[in-house]
């Protein structure tokens, strides 16, 4: 019996992966599923599965952080919507990665690769991932957003503004508005600071979508973004970004 842990914060994707693993896995298996990084970390340490399918982007604790913090060493397949994490996972020595949206054919290839490796001792990915993460800063190119039962992979260049909303972030594009379950601070760490400027404690703007800056008085500034009706308030702490704005 092969014991598998599936960690995916999107219910639709989690259920889909579980059903496909049951359909295509060649041997009897037992699957435990969780919807957060903290749950994944706990179940890895408690259940000690043979294999873990870990979504990388799971809010407060990413799949990569789960691997770094767990006491259990098992075979790992990373599941991600972001190219940079796929490259890191492969380079670090994970069995495989699934880049969303993946096909049934791609999943079958992954299952075959996993089964070949099951007879070998799992690699300890902790130090390997540390080495990869420290080799140079890379930024995500797309962001996964969900509205109801629909999921979009939004290119970063299409995002106009990001606004903190509790433990979520509101993502604004020309076409839609959606929430992603990740704190703004954690998301900012994955964004290119030359493109995404934090203009307020709760607001980040894509500077390429800036239309103009309006001075209300000596201390108060507002940014008018293209394709946004309401201006964005710029706090005093970040006003220097615009006072020193150049065309470079």
N, C-alpha and C positions, 0 to 999 in steps of 0.2 A: 504494500500500500504506500503510495506516494503522498506525502502531506504537503499541501501548498497553502501559502498565505497570499491573499490578494488584497492590496491596499490601494484604493481609488476613491477620491472624494466625490466624484460625480456618479450618482446612483445608476443612471442609464448605462454609462460605460462600464461600471463595476459589474452589473448584472450581465451585460453582454459578454464581457471577458469570462466570467464564471461559466456561462452556458456554453461558450465555445471551447473552453478547456475541457468541460465534461464531454463534449461531442468529439473532440479530436485527440484527447490524451489516450495513448495506446494501452496503458495499464490502469488498474483500479486506483482511484485517488480520493483523497479527502481534502475538501477546500474550506478554509476559514476566511471570511472576508471582513474588512474593516473600512471605515470611511475617513480616517484621519491619520496623520503621522504619529501622534501620541498613542493612538490605539495600536498602530502597527508596531511601534517600539515595544509596547507591553506584551503583545501577543508573540512577537519574535522571541522575547526572553522567556515567556511562559510555555508556549507550545513547542518551540524549537523545531520549526518545519524544515523540510528538506529543501524547499524552493520558496522564494518570495518574489512575487510580481509587485513592484513598488512604483506607484505613480510618484514622479519627482515633485510636482507642484501640488502640495497638500496644505496650503495655508501656513500655520505657524511653524510646523516642523516638516521639512521636505524629506523626500525619500532618501536623498543623499545624507542628510543629517541623521536619519534613522539608522542607516548603515554605520555611520561614525559612532553612534552612541550605544548600539546594541551589544550585548554580551554574547550573542549567538552568531556563529559563523555558518552561513548556508549559501547555497547557490542563489544568485540574484539576477533577475531580469528587470531592468528599469523601463518604465513606460512614461513617455513624455510627449508634449506637443512642441518642444523646443529643440532646434537643431543642436545648439551648443551643448545641451545636456546629453544628447545622444552620442555626440563625439566624445565627451568626457567619459561616459559610461563604457563605451567600447574601448577607449584607450586605457581605462583603469583596470580592465580585465573582467568586467561583468560577463556572464555567459552570453547575454544578448541584450538588445534594447528594442522596444517597439515604439516607433514614431507615429503618433496619432495624426490623422486617422489611418489605421493599418488594415490591410485586407486579410481575409481568411487564409489566403496563400502565404502571406508574410507570417501570420501566427503559426501556421503549420511548420514553416521553416524553423521558427523559434523553438517550437516544441521538440522537433527532431534534434536540434542542437543541444537543448537542455538534457534530453534523455541520454545523449552520448556522454555528457559530462557528469551525469549522476553517479557513475562508478568511480569518479575521482574525488579527491578531497577538495572542498570549496576553497577558493582563494580568500584571504583576509583582505577585504577591499579598503579597510580604514586608511591605512597609510598610503595606499595607491591613490585613493581619491584626494587625500590631502596634497599629494605631489601634483596631481593634475590641476586642482583648484588654485594652487600657488604658482603655477607655471605662467600665468598671464591672465589679465582680466578680460572676460568676454561678456557680451551683452545679448540678451534674448532678441529675437527678430519678430516673434509673434506672441500674441496673448490669447489664451483660451477663454472665451466668454460663453455663458449659457443663458438663454431666455426660454423658460418652459422646457420643452423637450428638444429644443434646437441648440446646436453648439456651433460657434464660429471660431476659426483661428484668424484673429485680426492682426494684420501686419502692423508693426509699431508705428510706421509712418502715417497710418490712417487715424491714429488716436490724437485727438485734439487736446483733451484735458482729462486728468485723473483727480477724483475728489474722494477723500476719506469719508466713510459712512459707517461708523462703529468699527467692527472687525472686518468690514468689507471695503472695497474700493469701487466707486462708480466710474465706469469707463464711458467716455463720450466720444463718439465719432460722428461724421456727417450723416451716416445712415441710421445709427441706433444708439441707445443708451442701455447699459447693462451693469450688473454687479459681479465682481469676482471675489472669491473668499480668500483674501490675503491682506494682511495689514499694509498700509501705504508705505511704511518704512521698509518692510521686507521687499516690496515690489520695486522701490526706488533703487535698491542695491543691485537690481538686475537690469537697470536702464542706463543708457549712455547719458552722463550728466551734461555733455555738450549739447544734447538735443532736448532732454527733458529737464526743465528748470523748476525747482521747488520755489513757489512764489508766496506760499503761505503754509502754516503748520499742517493744513489739511488739503492743500491743492498743489498739483504739479501740472505744468503746461508743456506741450510740445512747441518749442520756439519756432519751428518751421511753419506753424499755423497762426502765428501772431500777425494780426492786421495792423494795429497801432496801439500805442500807449497814451493814456490820457491822464494829465495831471489835474486832480481835483483841487488841491491846494499845495502848499509847500511840502507837506509831509505825506499826503495821500495820493496814491497812484492806482490806476485801473488799467488792466490789459484787455483789449478787445480782440477776441480770437475769431478767426474766419469761421463762418458757419455756426457761430454761437450767438444767440440773441442777447443774453445778459453778459455784461463785462465781468472779468475776474478781478477780485480785490487782491492787491499786492501789499503784503504786510511791510512794515517799516524795516524789519530785519533783512528783507530780500530786495528792498528798493534799489540798492546799489547796483544790482544786476542790470537794471534798465537805465539808470543814470549814466552808467559807463558803457552803454550799448554801442557797439560798432558794427560795421558791415563785414567784419572778418568771419 
